[in-house]
Amino acid sequence: MYWNWKKGGVMLGLTFFLAVASIKPIGVSTQFVIADGIIAAALDPTLVQKDEKAKSGYTSTNAYLNKSGGKYAKSVAKPMNYSFVFVLSMFLGGLLGRLLTKKKPGSPVVRQIPGVHTRRFGNKFILRYSLTFIGGVIVLWGARLAGGCTSGHMMSGIMQTSISGYIFAVAAFLAAIPTALLIYKNSGSRNE
């Protein structure tokens, strides 16, 4: 099934609303830090330790994991929480959506490589996926510098009328639009 941007936007908004109303705001970039911490703790068992004096009951030799009374250290020690399962479910949901979607006759073609990218860089999957991965790493690095990702700052933040959410959204678009125009200059039509 192919959803246009309007239907997809409404469903995304409802998902965020339900998450904020029933559990907590969605934010995912912190969970990549937790995943890094889990890997690091497997290599260095002294990275995260139980500590009854800490607010969370855990402490870390890493200053970042030790923030907020060891809150992140606790998440490294006990990762199966709402946020971590949410991130894992995003990957699983994307995979299941891809595997279970059947193309119906007459439905629009969803291309792996958008036409605007093909005209600018060619039809090479490895280049497209490499650029996507590098862009994702840069966005994730920037999200951690900003103290949150687009999910937490922009989507959940704006839904809660957070000033930082609005500022983040404006900054994201002020950076993204000129970057896209520079990279794909004279490469595509307005319909793609």
N, C-alpha and C positions, 0 to 999 in steps of 0.2 A: 504494500500500500504506500502510495506517495502522498505526503502532506504538503500543501503549499505553506508559505511562510506565515500566513494568517492563522491557520489551524494549528501549526506547530507553535506559534507564539502564545496562543491561548492555552494550549496544553502545558507549555513550559511555565507560564504564569500560574496556572492552577497547581502545578506540582510544587512550586515555591511557596505558594500560599498555604497549601496543606501542610508542608513541612514546617513552616514558621508557626502556624496555628496549632499543630498537634505535637511537635517534638522540639525542634529548634531550627534556627536559620541554617540554610545550606551554605557550606564553605568547604572546599576540597583541597586547597593547596597545602594546608598544614599536614594533611595525611601523607603527602609525599615526603615531608620531613620525617614523619613517624616511620614510614617505610625505610628511609635511609637509616634511621636510628635502629630499627630491627636488624638490618644487615650489619651495621656497625657493632651492635651488641652481640651478635653471633660471632663476630671476629674478636671482640674484646668484652668478655663477661663482666668486667668491672665497670663498664660504662654506666649501667643503671643498677642501683642497689635499693633495697628496702631501707626506709629511714622513718621511724615512728615520729621523729620531731618535725619532719616536713609536712606541709599542709596536705599534700596528696598521698603521703605515705611512702613516697619514692624520691630519690635524689639521683643526680647524674654528675659525672665529672665534666660533661659538656655544658657550658654556660647556657646555650640556647635551650637544650632539653630541660635544664634546671629552672627555666623561667616559670613564673606564677606558682611558686611553691612546689615545683617538680611535676606540674601538670602534664607536660609532654613526656617526661621520664616515665610517668605512670602509663601513658598511652603506649610507649615502647614496650614496657613490661607486660601490659595487658591490652594488646591491639584490637581485640574483637569487641569494638564499641560501635555505636551508631555511625559515626563519621567514617571510620575505616571500612565498615561493611558497605556503606553507601558508595564509596569510591570503587570498591571491588565490584559492586553491582552495576556501576556505570559501564565498566569494561564488559562484564558478562551480558548486560542488556544490549549493548552495541553488537556484540558477537551474535547473540540470539536473533536480534532484529535482522541482521544481515543474512543469517542462515535460514531463517523461517519465512522471509519475504519472497513471495512468488510473483514473477512478472506476469501481469495480465495483458492480453492482446489489446493494443491501443493505448496502454498507459505510457506516460512520459519516460524517456530514457534518462536514467540517472548515471552520469558518467563518473568513472573513477578519477579522471583528470579533467577538470573544467576546460572548456574551449579557450577561455582567456589565457590560461596557463599554457596550453598546448601551442597557441600562436606565439607566445613569448619565449618559451623554453623548450618546446618540442614535446614529443609524446613518450617520454622516458619515465616509467614508474619509479625507478630507483631515485631519480632526481626529485620527483614530486614528493615521495615519502621522506627523503633526506631533508628537503627544505621544510616540510611540515614538522618533522621531528626537531630540527634546529630551532624553528620558530616557537614550538611548544616549550622547549627548554628555556629560551630567552623570556617567554611570557611567564613561565613558572618562576624563574629567577627574579624577574621584576615584581611578581606577586608577593614573593617572600620579602623583598625589600620594602614593599608597600604595606606589609603586615596582613595581606589577604589577597584573595583572587577575585576574578570577575564575579564568580558565584557569590562569594561572601560580601564583597564591597558593593558591587553594582546591583546584582539581582536582589539578594536578600537585604542589602543596605538601603536601596531606594524603596523597597517595599515597606521598610520600617521608618521611612523618611529620615534617614541618617544623612547629615551634611557631608560626611566623608564619602558616602556612596555616590552622591551627586558630583562631587569634585572628582572622584575616581572615574566616573563615567565620562565626564567632559575631557579629562586628561587622556583616557584611553582612545576616544574618538579623535582628539587633536593629534595623537601620534599615529593611529591606524590609517586614517584617511590619506594623509600626505604620503605615508609609506607605500600604501597600495597604489596610489597614483604614480609614484616614482617607479616602482617595480614593474607595473603593468602598463606604463605609459603607451598610449596609442595601440594597445594590444587587443582590446575587446569592445564588444558592443555594450550598450547600456542595458540590454535585456538579459545578460548572463549574470 
